[in-house]
Amino acid sequence: MLTDANTAALPIQPDGEWHTYSVSLSANPNWTGKVNEIWFDPVNLNAAYVDIQWMRFE
């Protein structure tokens, strides 16, 4: 279930350049066990364009 307690938010740089963002999967105590679902919502803006060059999970 998606709740604020098990989400991560990152500030983004909306400047048209490529950026690398990292989220520590061990930083949130609610993130344990097997990952069954990932919800990626890059921005909460109308008419925003997001281009993802690559994504990796470790």
C-alpha positions as a printed Julia matrix, in Angstrom:
58×3 Matrix{Float64}:
  0.0    0.0     0.0
  1.33   3.43   -0.94
  1.53   5.77    2.05
  3.75   8.73    2.95
  5.64   6.47    5.38
  6.95   4.27    2.58
  7.74   6.87   -0.08
 10.84   8.85   -0.94
 10.87  12.33   -2.43
 13.83  14.05   -4.03
 14.32  17.65   -5.1
 14.85  17.87   -8.84
 16.73  20.39  -10.96
 14.38  21.43  -13.8
 17.06  23.04  -15.96
 17.02  20.89  -19.1
 20.31  19.18  -18.24
 20.98  15.52  -17.34
 21.26  14.8   -13.61
 21.89  11.7   -11.51
 19.6   11.09   -8.55
 20.07   8.38   -5.92
 17.73   6.96   -3.29
 19.1    4.83   -0.48
 16.88   1.77   -0.22
 18.16   1.12    3.3
 17.38   4.64    4.59
 13.67   4.0     5.2
 12.89   1.43    7.94
  9.59   0.66    6.17
 11.5   -0.71    3.17
 12.25  -4.29    4.15
 11.9   -7.69    2.57
 11.02  -8.38   -1.04
 10.16  -5.55   -3.42
  6.83  -6.33   -5.09
  6.05  -2.98   -6.65
  7.77   0.28   -7.54
  5.87   3.42   -8.36
  7.97   6.04  -10.14
  6.32   9.46  -10.32
  9.04  11.86  -11.45
  7.22  15.18  -11.04
  3.89  16.44   -9.84
  3.45  19.13  -12.48
  1.02  19.53  -15.37
  2.61  19.5   -18.83
  6.03  18.48  -17.48
  8.33  16.45  -19.71
 10.71  13.92  -18.16
 13.26  11.95  -20.15
 14.91   9.03  -18.35
 18.19   7.93  -19.88
 18.62   4.91  -17.57
 17.5    3.54  -14.22
 19.27   1.01  -12.01
 18.37  -0.77   -8.78
 21.03  -2.21   -6.51
